[in-house]
Amino acid sequence: MSKLMQRLLLLVILFLSKIALCPAIENESIQPSLRTGFYLQSFPDITLTDMEVALRFWTEEVGKQVGIDASVIIYKNLETMRTDFYQGKINFIVASPLVITKNFDQEQLADGYKIVLYGSSADKLLVLSRKESQLDDFKKVHNKRLSLLANEPISKLYAELLSLKNFGKKISQIFNKINYVKNSNLLIYQLFFKDTDIIFVYQAAYNIAKELNPQIGLQTQIIASLSDIPRGLGYFHRREDPVFREKVLSEVEKLGEHIRGQQLLALFSADKIKRSTILDLKTTQQLMQDYQRYAKP
C-alpha cells in the first residue's frame, strides 16, 4: 500500500472515530432531570389551580435552589401518565397507593418519597357516624345514606370490603343513597349537619375539622378504621441513574430547610417528606387481596 493510500486510510479512520465519539460527548453533557407526573385524582383535597400553577411553580423553584432541573406534568388521564412513565417522558410518578398498586408494574419502580402529616407518613381511614344516630356498628348501616370522597378509590374499596364482610353485598345494594363529595371538609360537614349518615374520611382531615369546630368531635364517632394508608407516594422508574436518584431523594428530605420548600410542603399540608420503598404499598395490597377474597362468587 502506497504512503498516499495509508495517509488517506488514516484520515478516514480518524474522521469516522470523531463521528462515533460525538454522540457520546453530547450525551455526557446532558444533565439528568427530575420529570414528575402527578395524577390529579389522587389528591381530592387539592384544587386543580393549586396543582397546575402552584405545584409546578414551587417544584421548579425548589429544583433551581438545589441544582436539579425539575419539571411537573399534571395528569387527568391515568393511561397517558402510565405510557409516559414507561416511555421515559416522565421518570417519577406521584399518586395514591391504590392507583400505583393497580396500574404500575412494581418491578419497574425504585425508591421515592412519601408525605408526612402530623408526624406520621401513613394516615388512618375512618368510618364515622353521628352519635345520636345509634349507628355504632357497620352492621347497622342498611338503608342508610353514605358519603365518600370523589376520586378517592381507597375509601370506596374499603367501603365495598366492609359491605361484603357484613352483608355479602356491594354498597350499592346496602345503602339507600351514595353521595360523592369533592373534598374532606365538605364530607365532614355533611355528616355534622345530618345530610348523610355514614362517611369515610382520613384522620388527618378529621383532626383539622375537630380543631376548627370542637362540636364535630363531640357529635361524631368512629365505627371502623383502616390503618397505615399513605396519602401520596412517589416512585422513580428503575431505569433512572441510581446516583441521580440518590441525589434527588437526599435533597427532597431537606425540603423543610428552604423557604420555597416549606411553601411546597404547605400545599400538601405536610410536615416533611421522607423516603419511601415498595413496602409502603403493603397495606394497600392487603386491602385489595381481602376485597378479592370476599368478592369471589
JOMO-V125463 format. One record per pair of residues at least 12 apart in sequence whose ideal C-beta (glycine too) atoms are under 7 Angstrom apart, sorted by sequence separation. I is the first residue (numbers start at 1). J is the second residue. D is the distance in whole Angstrom. If there is no record, write none. Layout:
BEGIN
i=I j=J d=D
i=I j=J d=D
END
This chain:
BEGIN
i=81 j=93 d=7
i=159 j=171 d=5
i=187 j=199 d=5
i=38 j=51 d=6
i=59 j=72 d=5
i=146 j=159 d=7
i=188 j=201 d=6
i=187 j=201 d=5
i=56 j=72 d=5
i=256 j=272 d=5
i=38 j=55 d=7
i=55 j=72 d=6
i=73 j=90 d=6
i=179 j=196 d=6
i=184 j=201 d=5
i=188 j=205 d=7
i=255 j=272 d=7
i=184 j=202 d=7
i=188 j=206 d=7
i=255 j=273 d=6
i=92 j=112 d=7
i=253 j=273 d=7
i=78 j=99 d=7
i=82 j=103 d=6
i=184 j=205 d=4
i=188 j=209 d=5
i=252 j=273 d=5
i=253 j=274 d=6
i=52 j=74 d=5
i=82 j=104 d=7
i=253 j=275 d=7
i=36 j=59 d=7
i=51 j=74 d=5
i=138 j=162 d=5
i=185 j=209 d=7
i=192 j=216 d=6
i=78 j=103 d=6
i=146 j=171 d=6
i=249 j=275 d=6
i=139 j=166 d=5
i=192 j=219 d=7
i=138 j=166 d=5
i=188 j=216 d=6
i=34 j=63 d=7
i=125 j=154 d=6
i=146 j=175 d=4
i=191 j=220 d=6
i=202 j=231 d=7
i=125 j=155 d=6
i=145 j=175 d=7
i=148 j=178 d=7
i=150 j=180 d=4
i=144 j=175 d=6
i=145 j=176 d=6
i=150 j=181 d=6
i=142 j=174 d=6
i=144 j=176 d=6
i=145 j=177 d=5
i=146 j=178 d=5
i=147 j=179 d=4
i=148 j=180 d=6
i=149 j=181 d=6
i=150 j=182 d=5
i=125 j=158 d=6
i=141 j=174 d=7
i=143 j=176 d=5
i=34 j=68 d=6
i=38 j=72 d=6
i=40 j=74 d=6
i=141 j=175 d=7
i=147 j=181 d=6
i=40 j=75 d=6
i=149 j=184 d=6
i=33 j=69 d=4
i=34 j=70 d=4
i=35 j=71 d=5
i=36 j=72 d=5
i=37 j=73 d=5
i=38 j=74 d=5
i=39 j=75 d=5
i=40 j=76 d=5
i=33 j=70 d=7
i=38 j=75 d=7
i=31 j=69 d=6
i=33 j=71 d=7
i=37 j=75 d=6
i=149 j=187 d=6
i=39 j=78 d=6
i=147 j=187 d=6
i=159 j=200 d=6
i=39 j=81 d=6
i=158 j=200 d=6
i=234 j=276 d=7
i=147 j=190 d=5
i=233 j=276 d=5
i=37 j=81 d=5
i=155 j=200 d=4
i=37 j=84 d=6
i=233 j=280 d=6
i=37 j=85 d=6
i=147 j=196 d=4
i=146 j=196 d=7
i=230 j=280 d=5
i=145 j=196 d=5
i=145 j=197 d=5
i=146 j=198 d=5
i=147 j=199 d=5
i=148 j=200 d=5
i=37 j=90 d=4
i=42 j=95 d=4
i=144 j=197 d=4
i=35 j=89 d=7
i=36 j=90 d=6
i=42 j=96 d=4
i=99 j=153 d=7
i=144 j=198 d=6
i=229 j=283 d=6
i=35 j=90 d=5
i=37 j=92 d=7
i=39 j=94 d=7
i=98 j=153 d=5
i=228 j=283 d=4
i=229 j=284 d=7
i=35 j=91 d=5
i=36 j=92 d=5
i=37 j=93 d=5
i=38 j=94 d=5
i=39 j=95 d=4
i=98 j=154 d=5
i=35 j=92 d=7
i=42 j=99 d=6
i=96 j=153 d=7
i=141 j=198 d=6
i=34 j=92 d=6
i=36 j=94 d=6
i=96 j=154 d=7
i=98 j=157 d=7
i=39 j=99 d=6
i=130 j=191 d=6
i=226 j=287 d=7
i=135 j=197 d=6
i=162 j=224 d=6
i=128 j=191 d=6
i=135 j=198 d=7
i=130 j=194 d=7
i=133 j=197 d=6
i=129 j=197 d=6
i=158 j=226 d=5
i=129 j=198 d=6
i=127 j=198 d=7
i=128 j=199 d=5
i=127 j=200 d=6
i=128 j=201 d=6
i=125 j=200 d=6
i=126 j=201 d=6
i=154 j=229 d=6
i=125 j=202 d=6
i=126 j=203 d=6
i=124 j=202 d=7
i=123 j=202 d=5
i=124 j=203 d=4
i=123 j=203 d=6
i=126 j=206 d=6
i=123 j=204 d=5
i=136 j=221 d=7
i=138 j=223 d=6
i=118 j=204 d=6
i=137 j=223 d=6
i=138 j=224 d=5
i=117 j=204 d=5
i=136 j=223 d=6
i=131 j=219 d=6
i=135 j=223 d=7
i=118 j=207 d=7
i=130 j=219 d=6
i=131 j=220 d=7
i=130 j=220 d=6
i=131 j=221 d=5
i=129 j=220 d=7
i=128 j=220 d=5
i=129 j=221 d=6
i=128 j=221 d=7
i=128 j=222 d=6
i=129 j=223 d=6
i=127 j=222 d=7
i=126 j=222 d=5
i=127 j=223 d=5
i=127 j=224 d=4
i=127 j=225 d=7
i=126 j=225 d=5
i=125 j=225 d=6
i=124 j=225 d=5
i=125 j=226 d=4
i=124 j=226 d=7
i=124 j=227 d=5
i=125 j=229 d=5
i=44 j=149 d=5
i=124 j=229 d=7
i=44 j=150 d=6
i=122 j=228 d=4
i=123 j=229 d=5
i=44 j=151 d=5
i=122 j=229 d=6
i=44 j=152 d=5
i=122 j=230 d=5
i=123 j=231 d=5
i=121 j=230 d=6
i=41 j=151 d=4
i=117 j=231 d=7
i=114 j=230 d=5
i=115 j=231 d=6
i=115 j=232 d=5
i=114 j=232 d=7
i=114 j=233 d=5
i=112 j=233 d=7
i=113 j=234 d=5
i=112 j=234 d=4
i=112 j=235 d=4
i=112 j=236 d=6
i=110 j=235 d=6
i=111 j=236 d=7
i=109 j=235 d=4
i=110 j=236 d=4
i=161 j=287 d=7
i=110 j=237 d=7
i=110 j=238 d=5
i=108 j=237 d=6
i=109 j=238 d=6
i=158 j=287 d=7
i=161 j=290 d=6
i=165 j=294 d=6
i=108 j=238 d=5
i=110 j=240 d=7
i=154 j=284 d=7
i=157 j=287 d=6
i=161 j=291 d=5
i=164 j=294 d=4
i=160 j=291 d=6
i=164 j=295 d=6
i=97 j=229 d=7
i=97 j=230 d=5
i=100 j=233 d=6
i=161 j=294 d=6
i=111 j=245 d=7
i=157 j=291 d=6
i=100 j=235 d=7
i=110 j=245 d=6
i=96 j=232 d=7
i=97 j=233 d=5
i=113 j=249 d=6
i=44 j=182 d=6
i=45 j=183 d=5
i=94 j=232 d=6
i=111 j=249 d=7
i=44 j=183 d=6
i=45 j=184 d=5
i=113 j=252 d=5
i=94 j=234 d=4
i=93 j=234 d=7
i=92 j=234 d=6
i=93 j=235 d=6
i=92 j=236 d=5
i=91 j=236 d=6
i=91 j=237 d=5
i=91 j=240 d=5
i=85 j=237 d=6
i=117 j=269 d=7
i=119 j=271 d=6
i=115 j=268 d=5
i=117 j=270 d=6
i=118 j=271 d=7
i=121 j=274 d=6
i=116 j=270 d=6
i=117 j=271 d=6
i=115 j=270 d=5
i=116 j=271 d=5
i=116 j=272 d=5
i=116 j=273 d=7
i=115 j=273 d=6
i=116 j=274 d=6
i=45 j=205 d=7
i=113 j=273 d=5
i=114 j=274 d=6
i=113 j=274 d=7
i=113 j=275 d=6
i=114 j=276 d=4
i=113 j=276 d=5
i=111 j=275 d=6
i=112 j=276 d=5
i=111 j=276 d=7
i=111 j=277 d=5
i=114 j=280 d=6
i=109 j=278 d=6
i=106 j=278 d=6
i=68 j=248 d=6
i=101 j=281 d=5
i=100 j=281 d=6
i=68 j=251 d=6
i=97 j=280 d=7
i=101 j=284 d=5
i=97 j=281 d=5
i=101 j=285 d=6
i=66 j=251 d=4
i=98 j=284 d=5
i=97 j=284 d=4
i=101 j=288 d=7
i=43 j=232 d=7
i=42 j=232 d=6
i=62 j=255 d=7
i=65 j=258 d=6
i=65 j=260 d=6
i=62 j=258 d=7
i=62 j=260 d=5
i=61 j=260 d=5
i=62 j=261 d=5
i=58 j=260 d=6
i=62 j=264 d=6
i=58 j=263 d=6
i=59 j=264 d=7
i=58 j=264 d=4
i=32 j=241 d=6
i=58 j=267 d=7
i=32 j=244 d=4
i=55 j=267 d=6
i=54 j=267 d=6
i=34 j=248 d=5
i=50 j=267 d=6
i=46 j=267 d=7
END
